[in-house]
Amino acid sequence: MRIILALGGDCVGMISRAPDFQLTYDAGSLPLTFGVTADTDATLVVNAPDGRWYCDDDSGGGTDPEITFRRPQSGVYDIWVGAYDGDGGEAELFVTELR
């Protein structure tokens, strides 16, 4: 079941109730980036270990979202891959520490 995201600000699109992916991360000195490549207009929502919400629509180029934490925290990151206009499709989430 999809719901309309109602977090405000840069958070747009539709996501599921439960996260699509959960990462338990041990922070070091490298940045942490989450991104999505998709054939449709995807969105990305991350709930960071401190409880703050981060959202993106098109920062990864074209209609692909990307969120980078320059100084990531250790802990659990909950990640949702959403659809901007509700049109779902194939999407690939990537997580990297590479710059």
PyMOL commands that place a pseudoatom at each C-alpha (Angstrom):
pseudoatom trace, name=CA, resn=MET, resi=1, chain=A, elem=C, hetatm=0, pos=[0.000, 0.000, 0.000]
pseudoatom trace, name=CA, resn=ARG, resi=2, chain=A, elem=C, hetatm=0, pos=[1.309, 3.452, -0.930]
pseudoatom trace, name=CA, resn=ILE, resi=3, chain=A, elem=C, hetatm=0, pos=[0.598, 6.567, 1.114]
pseudoatom trace, name=CA, resn=ILE, resi=4, chain=A, elem=C, hetatm=0, pos=[1.081, 10.233, 0.358]
pseudoatom trace, name=CA, resn=LEU, resi=5, chain=A, elem=C, hetatm=0, pos=[4.121, 11.556, 2.153]
pseudoatom trace, name=CA, resn=ALA, resi=6, chain=A, elem=C, hetatm=0, pos=[3.167, 14.464, 4.389]
pseudoatom trace, name=CA, resn=LEU, resi=7, chain=A, elem=C, hetatm=0, pos=[6.484, 15.614, 5.845]
pseudoatom trace, name=CA, resn=GLY, resi=8, chain=A, elem=C, hetatm=0, pos=[6.498, 18.987, 4.093]
pseudoatom trace, name=CA, resn=GLY, resi=9, chain=A, elem=C, hetatm=0, pos=[9.456, 20.968, 2.793]
pseudoatom trace, name=CA, resn=ASP, resi=10, chain=A, elem=C, hetatm=0, pos=[11.384, 19.111, 0.097]
pseudoatom trace, name=CA, resn=CYS, resi=11, chain=A, elem=C, hetatm=0, pos=[9.475, 15.881, 0.768]
pseudoatom trace, name=CA, resn=VAL, resi=12, chain=A, elem=C, hetatm=0, pos=[7.291, 15.138, -2.234]
pseudoatom trace, name=CA, resn=GLY, resi=13, chain=A, elem=C, hetatm=0, pos=[5.843, 12.022, -3.824]
pseudoatom trace, name=CA, resn=MET, resi=14, chain=A, elem=C, hetatm=0, pos=[4.454, 8.781, -2.524]
pseudoatom trace, name=CA, resn=ILE, resi=15, chain=A, elem=C, hetatm=0, pos=[6.151, 6.124, -0.384]
pseudoatom trace, name=CA, resn=SER, resi=16, chain=A, elem=C, hetatm=0, pos=[5.164, 2.921, 1.396]
pseudoatom trace, name=CA, resn=ARG, resi=17, chain=A, elem=C, hetatm=0, pos=[4.426, 2.811, 5.124]
pseudoatom trace, name=CA, resn=ALA, resi=18, chain=A, elem=C, hetatm=0, pos=[7.524, 0.751, 5.938]
pseudoatom trace, name=CA, resn=PRO, resi=19, chain=A, elem=C, hetatm=0, pos=[11.047, 1.621, 4.789]
pseudoatom trace, name=CA, resn=ASP, resi=20, chain=A, elem=C, hetatm=0, pos=[12.298, -0.106, 1.642]
pseudoatom trace, name=CA, resn=PHE, resi=21, chain=A, elem=C, hetatm=0, pos=[15.761, -0.548, 3.154]
pseudoatom trace, name=CA, resn=GLN, resi=22, chain=A, elem=C, hetatm=0, pos=[17.396, -0.175, 6.546]
pseudoatom trace, name=CA, resn=LEU, resi=23, chain=A, elem=C, hetatm=0, pos=[21.115, 0.395, 7.067]
pseudoatom trace, name=CA, resn=THR, resi=24, chain=A, elem=C, hetatm=0, pos=[22.923, 0.101, 10.391]
pseudoatom trace, name=CA, resn=TYR, resi=25, chain=A, elem=C, hetatm=0, pos=[25.996, 2.230, 9.855]
pseudoatom trace, name=CA, resn=ASP, resi=26, chain=A, elem=C, hetatm=0, pos=[29.256, 2.702, 11.776]
pseudoatom trace, name=CA, resn=ALA, resi=27, chain=A, elem=C, hetatm=0, pos=[30.478, 6.193, 10.877]
pseudoatom trace, name=CA, resn=GLY, resi=28, chain=A, elem=C, hetatm=0, pos=[34.056, 6.944, 9.961]
pseudoatom trace, name=CA, resn=SER, resi=29, chain=A, elem=C, hetatm=0, pos=[35.652, 9.851, 8.140]
pseudoatom trace, name=CA, resn=LEU, resi=30, chain=A, elem=C, hetatm=0, pos=[33.964, 9.293, 4.748]
pseudoatom trace, name=CA, resn=PRO, resi=31, chain=A, elem=C, hetatm=0, pos=[30.703, 10.790, 3.492]
pseudoatom trace, name=CA, resn=LEU, resi=32, chain=A, elem=C, hetatm=0, pos=[27.674, 8.523, 3.096]
pseudoatom trace, name=CA, resn=THR, resi=33, chain=A, elem=C, hetatm=0, pos=[25.541, 8.803, -0.039]
pseudoatom trace, name=CA, resn=PHE, resi=34, chain=A, elem=C, hetatm=0, pos=[22.171, 7.250, -0.845]
pseudoatom trace, name=CA, resn=GLY, resi=35, chain=A, elem=C, hetatm=0, pos=[20.921, 7.466, -4.411]
pseudoatom trace, name=CA, resn=VAL, resi=36, chain=A, elem=C, hetatm=0, pos=[18.392, 5.986, -6.791]
pseudoatom trace, name=CA, resn=THR, resi=37, chain=A, elem=C, hetatm=0, pos=[18.485, 5.267, -10.502]
pseudoatom trace, name=CA, resn=ALA, resi=38, chain=A, elem=C, hetatm=0, pos=[15.076, 4.702, -12.059]
pseudoatom trace, name=CA, resn=ASP, resi=39, chain=A, elem=C, hetatm=0, pos=[13.203, 4.844, -15.354]
pseudoatom trace, name=CA, resn=THR, resi=40, chain=A, elem=C, hetatm=0, pos=[10.489, 6.945, -13.699]
pseudoatom trace, name=CA, resn=ASP, resi=41, chain=A, elem=C, hetatm=0, pos=[10.669, 10.117, -11.589]
pseudoatom trace, name=CA, resn=ALA, resi=42, chain=A, elem=C, hetatm=0, pos=[11.775, 8.679, -8.239]
pseudoatom trace, name=CA, resn=THR, resi=43, chain=A, elem=C, hetatm=0, pos=[12.060, 10.343, -4.846]
pseudoatom trace, name=CA, resn=LEU, resi=44, chain=A, elem=C, hetatm=0, pos=[14.205, 9.459, -1.861]
pseudoatom trace, name=CA, resn=VAL, resi=45, chain=A, elem=C, hetatm=0, pos=[13.409, 9.796, 1.855]
pseudoatom trace, name=CA, resn=VAL, resi=46, chain=A, elem=C, hetatm=0, pos=[15.875, 9.040, 4.647]
pseudoatom trace, name=CA, resn=ASN, resi=47, chain=A, elem=C, hetatm=0, pos=[15.193, 9.043, 8.373]
pseudoatom trace, name=CA, resn=ALA, resi=48, chain=A, elem=C, hetatm=0, pos=[18.641, 9.487, 9.932]
pseudoatom trace, name=CA, resn=PRO, resi=49, chain=A, elem=C, hetatm=0, pos=[19.819, 8.119, 13.314]
pseudoatom trace, name=CA, resn=ASP, resi=50, chain=A, elem=C, hetatm=0, pos=[19.073, 11.491, 14.974]
pseudoatom trace, name=CA, resn=GLY, resi=51, chain=A, elem=C, hetatm=0, pos=[15.394, 11.242, 13.902]
pseudoatom trace, name=CA, resn=ARG, resi=52, chain=A, elem=C, hetatm=0, pos=[15.633, 14.008, 11.292]
pseudoatom trace, name=CA, resn=TRP, resi=53, chain=A, elem=C, hetatm=0, pos=[14.052, 13.493, 7.863]
pseudoatom trace, name=CA, resn=TYR, resi=54, chain=A, elem=C, hetatm=0, pos=[15.909, 14.151, 4.605]
pseudoatom trace, name=CA, resn=CYS, resi=55, chain=A, elem=C, hetatm=0, pos=[14.188, 14.179, 1.227]
pseudoatom trace, name=CA, resn=ASP, resi=56, chain=A, elem=C, hetatm=0, pos=[15.239, 14.629, -2.368]
pseudoatom trace, name=CA, resn=ASP, resi=57, chain=A, elem=C, hetatm=0, pos=[13.682, 14.546, -5.805]
pseudoatom trace, name=CA, resn=ASP, resi=58, chain=A, elem=C, hetatm=0, pos=[16.240, 15.296, -8.549]
pseudoatom trace, name=CA, resn=SER, resi=59, chain=A, elem=C, hetatm=0, pos=[19.732, 15.995, -7.080]
pseudoatom trace, name=CA, resn=GLY, resi=60, chain=A, elem=C, hetatm=0, pos=[21.243, 12.837, -8.604]
pseudoatom trace, name=CA, resn=GLY, resi=61, chain=A, elem=C, hetatm=0, pos=[20.825, 14.096, -12.171]
pseudoatom trace, name=CA, resn=GLY, resi=62, chain=A, elem=C, hetatm=0, pos=[17.769, 14.059, -14.405]
pseudoatom trace, name=CA, resn=THR, resi=63, chain=A, elem=C, hetatm=0, pos=[14.892, 12.774, -12.300]
pseudoatom trace, name=CA, resn=ASP, resi=64, chain=A, elem=C, hetatm=0, pos=[17.057, 10.651, -9.982]
pseudoatom trace, name=CA, resn=PRO, resi=65, chain=A, elem=C, hetatm=0, pos=[17.325, 11.550, -6.282]
pseudoatom trace, name=CA, resn=GLU, resi=66, chain=A, elem=C, hetatm=0, pos=[20.483, 11.561, -4.174]
pseudoatom trace, name=CA, resn=ILE, resi=67, chain=A, elem=C, hetatm=0, pos=[21.231, 12.476, -0.552]
pseudoatom trace, name=CA, resn=THR, resi=68, chain=A, elem=C, hetatm=0, pos=[24.766, 12.826, 0.835]
pseudoatom trace, name=CA, resn=PHE, resi=69, chain=A, elem=C, hetatm=0, pos=[25.651, 13.047, 4.507]
pseudoatom trace, name=CA, resn=ARG, resi=70, chain=A, elem=C, hetatm=0, pos=[29.038, 14.808, 4.657]
pseudoatom trace, name=CA, resn=ARG, resi=71, chain=A, elem=C, hetatm=0, pos=[29.480, 13.871, 8.333]
pseudoatom trace, name=CA, resn=PRO, resi=72, chain=A, elem=C, hetatm=0, pos=[27.263, 10.821, 8.784]
pseudoatom trace, name=CA, resn=GLN, resi=73, chain=A, elem=C, hetatm=0, pos=[26.254, 9.603, 12.207]
pseudoatom trace, name=CA, resn=SER, resi=74, chain=A, elem=C, hetatm=0, pos=[26.510, 6.041, 13.432]
pseudoatom trace, name=CA, resn=GLY, resi=75, chain=A, elem=C, hetatm=0, pos=[23.185, 4.285, 13.806]
pseudoatom trace, name=CA, resn=VAL, resi=76, chain=A, elem=C, hetatm=0, pos=[20.154, 3.178, 11.808]
pseudoatom trace, name=CA, resn=TYR, resi=77, chain=A, elem=C, hetatm=0, pos=[19.144, 4.863, 8.549]
pseudoatom trace, name=CA, resn=ASP, resi=78, chain=A, elem=C, hetatm=0, pos=[15.636, 4.062, 7.283]
pseudoatom trace, name=CA, resn=ILE, resi=79, chain=A, elem=C, hetatm=0, pos=[15.318, 4.601, 3.513]
pseudoatom trace, name=CA, resn=TRP, resi=80, chain=A, elem=C, hetatm=0, pos=[12.248, 4.910, 1.301]
pseudoatom trace, name=CA, resn=VAL, resi=81, chain=A, elem=C, hetatm=0, pos=[12.303, 5.013, -2.508]
pseudoatom trace, name=CA, resn=GLY, resi=82, chain=A, elem=C, hetatm=0, pos=[9.171, 6.761, -3.710]
pseudoatom trace, name=CA, resn=ALA, resi=83, chain=A, elem=C, hetatm=0, pos=[7.463, 7.915, -6.862]
pseudoatom trace, name=CA, resn=TYR, resi=84, chain=A, elem=C, hetatm=0, pos=[7.022, 11.621, -7.563]
pseudoatom trace, name=CA, resn=ASP, resi=85, chain=A, elem=C, hetatm=0, pos=[3.689, 11.380, -9.336]
pseudoatom trace, name=CA, resn=GLY, resi=86, chain=A, elem=C, hetatm=0, pos=[2.596, 7.952, -8.120]
pseudoatom trace, name=CA, resn=ASP, resi=87, chain=A, elem=C, hetatm=0, pos=[3.829, 6.133, -11.235]
pseudoatom trace, name=CA, resn=GLY, resi=88, chain=A, elem=C, hetatm=0, pos=[5.870, 3.246, -9.873]
pseudoatom trace, name=CA, resn=GLY, resi=89, chain=A, elem=C, hetatm=0, pos=[8.506, 1.383, -11.811]
pseudoatom trace, name=CA, resn=GLU, resi=90, chain=A, elem=C, hetatm=0, pos=[11.831, -0.355, -11.514]
pseudoatom trace, name=CA, resn=ALA, resi=91, chain=A, elem=C, hetatm=0, pos=[14.338, 1.476, -9.310]
pseudoatom trace, name=CA, resn=GLU, resi=92, chain=A, elem=C, hetatm=0, pos=[17.764, 0.682, -7.914]
pseudoatom trace, name=CA, resn=LEU, resi=93, chain=A, elem=C, hetatm=0, pos=[18.991, 2.058, -4.601]
pseudoatom trace, name=CA, resn=PHE, resi=94, chain=A, elem=C, hetatm=0, pos=[22.717, 2.548, -4.130]
pseudoatom trace, name=CA, resn=VAL, resi=95, chain=A, elem=C, hetatm=0, pos=[24.669, 3.299, -0.965]
pseudoatom trace, name=CA, resn=THR, resi=96, chain=A, elem=C, hetatm=0, pos=[28.303, 4.422, -1.150]
pseudoatom trace, name=CA, resn=GLU, resi=97, chain=A, elem=C, hetatm=0, pos=[31.128, 6.073, 0.755]
pseudoatom trace, name=CA, resn=LEU, resi=98, chain=A, elem=C, hetatm=0, pos=[32.940, 6.911, -2.466]
pseudoatom trace, name=CA, resn=ARG, resi=99, chain=A, elem=C, hetatm=0, pos=[33.248, 10.600, -3.230]
for i in range(1, 99): cmd.bond("trace and resi %d" % i, "trace and resi %d" % (i + 1))
show_as sticks, trace
zoom trace
